[in-house]
Amino acid sequence: MKKILVLILLLAFKSFSQNGLSFTIVDFETNEPIAFANIIFNDDVYSGTISDIDGMFYAPNTVKTFTISYVGYASQRLDISDLSSNTIALKKEISTLDEVVITNTENPAHRIIRNAVKNRALNNPENLNTFTYQSYDKIVVDGEGMEVKEDSLNELDKFFEKSYFFITETVAKHKYLKPRFTEDSIIATRSSGFKNPNFALLANSIQPFSFYEEYITLFETDYLNPISKGSTKKYKFRLKEEYLRGKDTIFAISFEPNTNRNFEGLKGLIYINSNGYAVQSVDATTFNSGKIKVSIQQKYAFINQEHWFPEQLNFQISIGETSRAIKYVGKSYLSKVELNPALTKKDFPVLPVGIQKEAIKKDFNFWNTIRQDSLTIKEKRTYVVIDSIGEQLKFDKILTYSEKLSKGLFPLKYIDIDLLKLVSYNKYEGLRLGAGFYTNEDIFEHISIGGFAGYGFQDYEWKYGGELLIDVPGKKDIAIQLKYENNLKETGSSYFKHNQPLFNPRYVLAEQMDQIEAFSFNTKMKLFRNIDWTVGFNTAEINPLYNYSFNTSGKSIVGYTNSEINIGIGYFVNEKLNNIFNSITRIASDDPAFNLTYSRGLSNVFGSDFSYNKIRFTLDHSFRTKGLGKTTYRLDMGYIDSSIPYGQLFTGEGSYDDTFPYVFHNHFQTTEPYEFLSDRYVNLFTNHNFGMLLNNKGYFTPEIVLHNNFGIGDVSNPANHETIVFNIKNELFLETGLELRNLIKVNYLNVGYLGLGVGGFYRYGFHSLPDSGDNFVFKFATGFTFK
């Protein structure tokens, strides 16, 4: 029986050889594919190929013998007639140190790298005017290294020997218009365990589309590209091999950061083709990356003898210690590439398209046709096993929960619970417990009606309110809110919170409050690309909960009514949006973000007492200085043209508090929260993160951050604000600080580290305090890091 089986295999192997053969090169010990191995056909150094990211290559039927070589492995010369399998295993050579020879000649790898750097702009596919392509993406999560309890270890080991933890496949159409117009349209998606997934994972979204940017960003960490300007002084390069391919030469060059480095680096192999000195392929891994290790592989093809373009993009993310790591492995295969098609801005929607309606309905014939290669037995088993588990455990329902949780909601039948209303803390109310309930799509698909209530255990008062939320269907992301609230508002804050995070950590210091009874109307929309619009109106009866009265026309008042209309515009340079869980989210970016808010006080509208114009502008931006770290700044300006009550002016920009001595970004660190009052001001908050200059390896790796903050402002008619103490920064306010982040690191779920750091800040100049010791402030800083 065995002889018959071998005969059948040999006959199939021989019959296939009539049109060419496919082979897979793997590591002898791990059985992992070996990408970018060099294959020479028929002992002709000018004839051959290179294995792809999956270790595969094709040999034409004219090939009788081939020789396989790869850096670090023993070469093999094989005769096709002697092979009984299309899988070829290479054994690693005994590791030896590279011989160091001191000569007057230049390192040959440096000349090649410099030429590659010189031609970066020419070879970068994102410098093409336009392109389109289709991608097939596959991501698997391998739980073989998961840490489990001893009594269940054997069962899980057996499970993950035959099945992955998760698998998902996606087919998408992509188009691009220079400089940064993109569209990713999901035409097919399937995920193990889910019948109706409303998400799609693209493997090529984990890593940069090409290997030509100055920095390669992986998991919000910027790694210096080995083919960047001046990289020969930062990296160790070694020319390992040279391959001849027709008129071209392929240079295999190893790279790793120099020992005494002050940057985040990569290590691996890069293959440069003498045709334009373009990257033909690259295999790179994060160097000394801590709890998360990321490896990326990219392979390029010379499309239409015109331009190098990616054809395969792979990644592997290992989370946790090596022996117990969870692995995320993604593969992306690009096809149907079209260079410089006729595209204009009108061909790109304002909002991301996301998943097409028919994407989850593709049958097996579609998937079998679209795949680069058929699924492995383990991948097929993953669908069977996890689909069964998903049906029993109702994964689709859990997915709905995840969608809601991302918005701070917990779904129940007919209603959602607002988790952000359950518990909070500030210095005025102390601990505040409450609840918020809102109808969900079980009642109305695009309308939600709800309310909230909360009780402060320090002020002994209830706060409550209700609201109507309308999500307008369409392509403009329009949302409308009608709200009533009997609540608290910190002085200096606005009803109109444009592009603010769900949770503001600075609010824990809030102590100076106005009690408000307010009605408001707000709507947000996205009418144009890169721009968010918000329009609103509110009217409120306001009573200061601190010792204060406002002098208006010779009359002192405490409580007052204020009505205002608000218009907000946010402009985000190079904005990138995601459509995840049927919700539009903005991808975090270092590019400039501009926000402008205009408020008009409406006297005699609903009894309002004041008329004024109020403008606030902020600019947030980060940029990197090569070799010196990353600078982040916020420019914050405001102007009010009339004298209005204290609670409507600008204050609350300080963050010094004995009880909570923590670093709060975009605030003055050495001033008390309400120390200064302004109706016109300019503040500049800056910090420069030098990174791990002291030590970039080992356990003690603090980040050094230099802070410099400046501010100036004024108040017209300060005498109108009675019985309250404040300062005016009509001379330049200055403070400088040094922060050491992640001095102490605590392992968190074997994924990363919770870090504790310290910072010292000093105020000086005109607004320095008489006692020099009072000008210095010591603070703690918390954070999270993967290394």
N, C-alpha and C positions, 0 to 999 in steps of 0.2 A: 504493500500500500504506500509506503514511504517513497519507494522508487518511482511509482506512478505519479505521485504528487510532485516530486522533483522534476520528472520529465515534462509534466504539464507546465511548470514554472519556466523551465528552460525553453520550451516551445513558444510560450507567450513572450518571453524575453527576446527570443530570436526574431519572432514575427514583428515585434515593435521596432526592432533595430533596422527594419527596412526603411523607415522614415526618420530614424534618429532615436536616440535614447536619452532618457532623463536620469540623472544620478543625484543622490543626496550625500553630502559629506558631513560626517558627525564626529564628535569627540569620542574616542575609544572608551573612556571611563564613564562619562556623564550622558552620552548619547545625545548631547545638545548639538544643534546644527552649527557648522562653522561657516560663517559668512565671509565673503570676499577672498576665498582661497584662489590661488592662481593655478590654472589648468593649461598645460601645453599639449597640443594635439600632434601626434605622429612625430615627436621630437623636433618639431619646427618651432623655434622660439618666436617667430612672427605670427604663428597661428595658435589660437586658443581662446579662452574665455575666463570669466571670473564667476565664482558661485554667488548666488544672490543672498538676500538676507536669511532665507530659509535653508541655506547651504546647498541649494539645487543648481544644477547646470545641465545644459543640453549638448550632446555630442552628435554631430551630423553622421550619417551612415557611411561617410568616407573615412571616418576615424577608426583606426585599428588599435592604437595605443594612446595613452595620455599620462602625463606626469603631473601630480598634484603637490603643491608646496604652500605652506602657510607659516607665518612667523611663529616660532616656538614649537613647531611640530616637525616630526621626521617626514621627509618627502617620500612619495611613493610613485614608482613607474608601473603602470598596470596595462595588461593586454586584455582587451574587451572579451576576446574569445575565452579567456580563463575565468571570467566573472560569472557567478551564479546569483548575484543579488545586485540591485541598483543602489544599495546603501554601502558607502565606503567609510571606514573608520580610520582616523588618523591618531597616532600616538604622540603624546607630548615628548619633546626632547628633554634630557636632563638640563635643568636651568643652570646657566653659567653667566657670570658677570661679563658685561661688555668690556672688551679691552680698551683701556684709556691710552691713547697715543697723543703725545703733545707735539704738534708740528706748527709750522708757520702758515699752513694752508687753512682755508676756511672750512668749517663744517659744511659738507655738501648739502645737507638738509636745509640749511639756512637760505641758500640761494633759491631753492624750490619754494620754500614757505614765503619768502619775500615776493616772488613772482605771483604766488597765489593771492597774497594780500593786495598786490598792485592791481590784480584783475577781479577783485571782489565785486565791484560795482557792475562790471561788464557781465559777470557770470551769475549774479544774483537774479533768480527768476522773478522776484518781486519788483525788479526794475524794468520788467517788460511792461508795455502799455496795458495790455489785457491778456488774459488767458482763461480757459475753462478746462475742467477735467471731471472725471467721475472717480469716486473712491469706494472701495470695499474695505470696511474696517471690522476687525475682530478683536475683542478684548476678553481675556479669561482671567479669573481670579483663582489662584492656586492656594488652597488652604493647607497644603501638606505640612507647612512649617508652623501651623498655629499651635500656640501653647494651650494645652488642655489638662484637665484633671487626670490623675494617674489611673483611676478606675475606668475612664472612657478612652484612654489613649489607644488601646489596641483597635477598638471599633473605628475610631476616626482615622487611624493610619490605614486600615483596610479600605475605608470609604474613599480617601483621597488618593489611594493607589489607582483606583478605577474611574474616578470622577473628579472634575474640578468643582470648586465652590460655586462658580458662576461663569456664564458665558453670554456674550451679547454680540450680535452682528448688525452692521448698519451699511446701507448703500446711500450715498449722497452725491448730488450734483453741486459743483462749486464753480463760481465765477469771480473774477477779480478785475478791477480797474484801478490803475495807478492814480493816486498814491495808496489809498487804503479802503477802497470800496470793495466789499466782499459780500457774498451770499452763499449760504450753505443750506441747500434744500434736501431734506431727508425723504427719500423716495421708498425706502424699505428699512424695517428694523424688527428685530426679534430678540428677546432676552429670556434666558432660562428662568422659569418660575412665574412668569407674567403672561397673561393672555392679552391684555390691552396696555402695554407699556406706553406712558405718555412722556417718555424720555428717550434720548438716543445719545450714545457715547461715541465720539469720534476719536480714534486713536491718534490722528495727527493734530489734535488740539492740545495734547499733553506736552508736545515739544514744538519748537519753532518750525515753520514750514520749510526753511532752508538753513544751511549752516554758514551763513554769511554775515549775520549781525555782529556788531562789536562784542556784545554779550549774549550768551545763550541762557535764557531764563527758564529755570526748572523749579517748580514748587516755590515761586516767589523769591527765589535766590538767583542772583545774576552771576553766571560763571564766565570768566574771561575766555573768549574764543581763541584757540591756538592759532588761527589765521586772522589775527587782528594786528593793527599797526604796533610795532615794537614788541611783538610776542616772542621774538628770538632772544630777548633779554629776560623774559618771564618764564619761558618753558625750556625744558630739555628736549631737543629733537634728535632723532637718530634715523638715518636712511637705512632701512632694513633690507629692502629688495627693489629691483627694477624689472618691470615686465615690458616686453615689446609687443605691441599690437598694431600691425601694419606700419603706418608712418608714425604712430604715436608711442610714447613711453609712459607707463604708469609707475609712479614712485610711491612705494609703501613706506610711510614715515611714522614712527612711534613718537608719542609726546606725553609729557607729564610735567607738573609745575616744578620749578626750581625749589630747592630745599628751604631757603629763607625767603618765603613769599609772603605777601601781604594782600592776597586776593583769593577769591574762590576759584578753583581751577578744575580742569578735566584731565583725564588720562585715557590713552587708547591708541588707536591706529587711524591714520587718515591717508587716503589714496588720492594723489594728485595726478591728473592727466595732462600731458604736455600740450594737448590741444586746448589752448587758452589758459593753461594752468588752472583748470577748474577742479572742484571737488568731484571725484567720481563716486566715492563712497567714504563713509566715516563710521567708526565704531568707538563711542566715547562713553566714559563712566565718570560720575562725580567723584572727586578726590577727597577723602577724609570727610564724608558727608554726614556722619552721625547715624541717627536712627533710620533715616530714609536714604537709600541708595538708588540712584536713577541711572540707567544705561539707555543710550539711544543709538540707533543705527539708521543711516540714511544711504540710499543708493540712487544714483542719477543716471539718466540716459541722454544721449545727444539727439534731441528731437529734430527730425527733418534736416539733419546736418546744419542746424541753425542755432540751437541754444540748448544748454544743459538744463534738465528739468527733473525734479524728484520722480522716482517711479516706485519706491518702497520706503516707508517710514515706520520703524519699529521702536518700541520702548519697553523697558522692564523696570518696575518699581518694587523694591524690596523694603518692607516696613518691619522694623524690629531687628533683633540680633540675627546674625547670619544663619545660625542653626535652627532658629524658630521663626523665620521671617515669613510673612504673608507676601505673595508675589502677585503683582498686577502686570500682565503681559499683553501688550497691544500690537497689532499688525495692521498696517494700512497699505493697500495696493492701489496705485493710481493708473488710470487708463483713459482712453478717449481724450487725450491731451490735445488741445487746440491753442496755438500761439497766435496772439494778436488778432483775435476775432473782432468784429465791429460791435463794440459795446459803448454805451454812454451812461451817464449818471441816472437817466430815467429807467434804465434796465435794472436798477437796484432799489428794492423797497426800503422805506424808512425803518421799518421794524423787521427783525429776523423772521424768515419764513417758518422755520422750525419743521415739525413733522407733518407731512402731507396726510390727508385723511385716509388714503388707501395704503399707507406705509405698513400697517400692521396686518394687512390682509394678503400678503404675498404668499404663494403656495410653494411647495417643495421644489417643483420644476424651476421656478424662478431662482431660488437660492442655489440649486445645483448648477445652474447655468452661469450665475454671476460670480461664484467663488473662484479664486485663483487656484485653489486646490481643494479636494474633498476634505470633509471633516475627518479627524482622527477618530478612532474607536472611543477614546476617552472623552472627546468633545461630544460625540453623539450620545454617549451614556450620560453626560452632564445634562443635556436637554431632557432626557427621559426621567432621570432621577429627580432633578431639581423642579421640573414641571409638576411632577407628582407631589413633591413636598409643598410647592407653591400653592397647589390647589387645596391641599389639606389645611395649610396654615393661612390661606387667603392673602397671598402676597399682594394681589392687586388692591385689596382694601388697605393693607399696610402702606402701599405706595401713596394712596390718597392721604393717609395720615402724614407721610413725609412731606407731601406738597403743602399741607396746612401748617405743619410745624415750621417749615421754612419761613412762614409769614407770622409766626408767633401765635398760632391758633391750634387748638386741640379739637378735632371733629367728633361730634356725636350725631345721633339721628335728629335731624331738623335744625340743630344749633351747633355753633362753634364756641368754644370757651377761649377767651382772650387771656393767654398765659401771662402777658406783660402787665395785666391788671391785678394778678394774684398777690404779689408782694413787691414792695419797693421800700426805699429808705431815703430820707433827706433830713437835714439837721433841724428843720422846722417841725415836721410831722413826726419825726422819729420813724419807727416801724409803721408801715402802712399796709394793711391787708384789705383785699377787696376781691371783686369778681367782675367779669365782663362777659356778656352772652350776646351772640349775633346769629340770626337765621342764616342758613346756608342754602346750597343749591337743591336740597331736598324739598324746599318750599318754593323759592324763586331762583332761577339760574343766574341772573345778573343783578339781583337786588338783594341787599342785606339790611335788616333792621335790627338794632340792638341797643344795649345800654350798659352802663357800668356803675359801680358804687365802691367806695373805699373809705376806710376809717383810720385816722391817724391816732396812734397810741400816745403821742406826746402833746398834740394840740386838742385831742378829744373832740374832733369834729368829723362829720360825714361829708364826703364829696360824691357827687353823682352826676349822671348825664345820660343822654341818648343820642343816637344818630342814625341817619339813613345813608347807605352807601350804594351807589349805582355804578356798575362797570358797563360802559357803553360798548357793545360789540362792534368790531371793525378793525381797521388797520391803523388807527391813530392813537391807540392806547389811552383812551379818554376815561377818566374816573371822576365821579361827582360825589361830594360829601355835604350833607346838611346835618348840623350838630347843635345840640343844646348842652351846656354844662354849668354846673355850680361847683367851682373847682378853685385851685390855687394856681397862680402864675408867678414865677420868679421875676423880680424886677430886672429890667434890661432884656428879657427874652421877648419873643414875638409870638402872636397867635399863628403867624404865617411862617411855618418852618419849611423852608425850601431846601430839598435834598439833604435833610438831616437823617442821621442813623436812627434805627429803632431805639437803641439804648445809648444814652449820653452819660458816661461815667462821672463827668463833672457835676451832674445834678445831685450827687450825694452831699455836696457842700451847700446846697440851696438852703438859705436861712431867712432871707428877706423876701417875704411873699406879699402879693396882692390877692385878696379874695375877689373872685370874679363870678358874675352870672352873665353868661355870654351866649349869643346866637351867632352861628357862622355858616358861611357857604364857601366851599372851596372846590375847584376843579383843576385837574392836571391833564395835560395832553402832550402828544408828540406829533406836531404838525410837520416839522422839518427834520432832516438828518442832523445829528449832533446837538440838537437843541431840545430842551424841555421847557414847556410853558406851564405856568400856574396862574390862576386868577381867583381871587377870593374877596369876600366881604365879611366883616364881623362887627357886631355891636355889643358892648359890655358895660355893665354897672360894676365899678371898681372901687374897692375899699382897701386902703393900705393896712396891713397887719403889723405895722411898725410905727414908731412915733414920727409923724410927718403931717404937714399941711402945706398946701400950695397957695401962694399969693397971686391972685389974678384980679387986676384992676382995683387993687387996694383991698380986696376981700379974701380972707383965708378960707380955703375949703379943704375938706379931708376926702370925702367920697366924691366921685364924678362919673360921668358917662362918656364913653368914647366910641365913636364909629369910624371905621376906616375901610377903604378899598385897597386891595393889594394886587400887584402884578409882579410875577417872578420869571426870570429868564435864566436858564442854565445852559452854557455852551461848553461842550466837552471835545477837546481836540483829539482827533483819531479815535473817536468813540467806537467801542466794540460792545455789542449786545448779545445776550444769550436768551433763547426761548426754552427755559427749563421748567418742567412741571406746569406748563401752560402759563408761565409768568415771565415777564420780560425783566431781565436783570442786567446790570452794567458790569462788565469785567473790569476789575481794578486795574488802574493804569497810572504810570508816572507822568503822563502827558498833562498839559495845563487844563484846568477846569475852572471856568469863570461862572460866577453866580451873581446876579444883580436883582435886588428886590426894591420895588418902589411902593410906598404906602402913602395914601392921601387921606388925612383926617377930614371928616365931613361934619362940620358944625351944624347943629339944628336938625340932623338926620337921626331919628329915633331919640331925640333929646340930647344929642352929643354936644359937648361943651367946647370943643376945640377944632380948629382948622389948621392944618400944617402939611408940609411935604417932607417925607422921610425916605432917605435912600441908603441902602447898604450894599457894598460890593466886596466880594472876596475872590481871590485868585489862589488856587492850590497847584503846586507844581513840584516835581522832583526831577533831579538830573544827576548823572554820575560823572565824576571826574576820574579818568582812568588812572588807576594805581593809588588814588587818594580817597576813594569812598563815594558816598551818596549824600547829596544835599537835598533837603526838603524845606519848603518854605510856604507860608501863608501870608499874603498881603490882605489886610482887612481894613476897610474904610467905611465911615458912616457920616451922614449929614442930615440935620433937622433944621428947618428954616424958621421955626417959631419956638417960643418958650412954652413948654407943656410939662405936665406933672412928672415927677421923678421916675415913676414906674415905667414910663414910655420912653425914657432916655436910654443912653448906652452905658451900661455898667455890668458888673459880674465877670469882668475879664481876668480877675485875679484868681489864684488857686492855692494860696498859702493858708494852711489850717493846721493847728497843732494836733487835732484829733485824727485827721487823715493826711499825713505828710507824704503824699504820693505825687509823682510827676504826671501832670495833666497836659497833654500836648495842645498847642495853639492857645495857651493861656500864659499870663505872667506868673512865674513860679515864686517870686519873692513878695508879691503884693497880696493883701487880703482880698476876698472875693469882691467886695463893694467899696474898695478904698478910693477909686477914682470914679468921677462922673463926667460924662461928656454929652454934648449934642452935636459935636463934630470931632472926628478923630482919624488918625492913621496909625495902624499898628502893623508891625512886621515881626513875625515869629519864624525863626530859622533854626535848623539843627543839621549838623553834618556828622554822618556816621562813618567813622574811619574804618569800621569793621574790626577784625581781630588782629590789630597791629602788634599787640604784645606777644601773641602766640596763636597760631592758626591750627594747632594740632594738640591732641591730648585732651584732658578733662577741663583744665583751667583755660577757658577761651572767652574772656569778657570782650564785649564790644565797647569801643570808645566813642562817645557821642558828645560833640561840642555844641552848646546852645548859645545863641545870641538873639535877644529880643529887644525891640525898640518900640516906642510909642509916643505920640504927642496928640493933644486934644484941647478942647476948651468948652466952656459952658456960657451961653449968653444969659444975662440976668440971674446970676447965681443966688441973689437975695430972694428970689421968688420961692426958693426951696427952704422952708422953715422947719426948725426943730430937728434937723438931721445933720449929721456930720459927714462931710465928704471932702476929697481933695480934687484939684484940677491939674491935669498934667499939661499945662500950657508951656512947659519947657520939656525938652526931650527926656524921656524916661529910658534908662539903660539897665540891662542886666545880662550877665554872662554866667554860664554854668557848664559843668563837666559831669557827664553821666557815664557810669560803668554798668552796662547791662549784662545780665546773666552771670553775675559773680558766683552765685550758688544755683546749681541746677538739680532738679529732682525728676527722676524718671517718671514719665506719665504714660501709663498703659503700653509701655515698651514701644511707643511710636515716636516720642520726642521728649522734651524736657520743659517743665515749668521753671522759669528763671526768675530769680530775685536779684535786683541790682540796687545801686545807690547813686545819688546825685547830689552835688553841692552847687548852689547858685548864689550869686552875689549881685546886689544892686548898687549902682554907683552914679556919680554925676549929680545933677541938680536935685533929684528926688531921693538921694541917699539919706538914711536916718542918722540922727545925731550920735547915737551909740553905734560904733562901727560893728560891734558884735551882732547887732540886730539886722544888719544888712546881709548877713550870711544865713542861708536856709539849707537844711539837710533834708533830703527826701528819699523815699524808697521808690523803686520802679519794678513792675512786674511784667512778665511777657512769656512768650512761648517760642521755643527754638527746636529745630530738628537735630541740632548737633551741639 
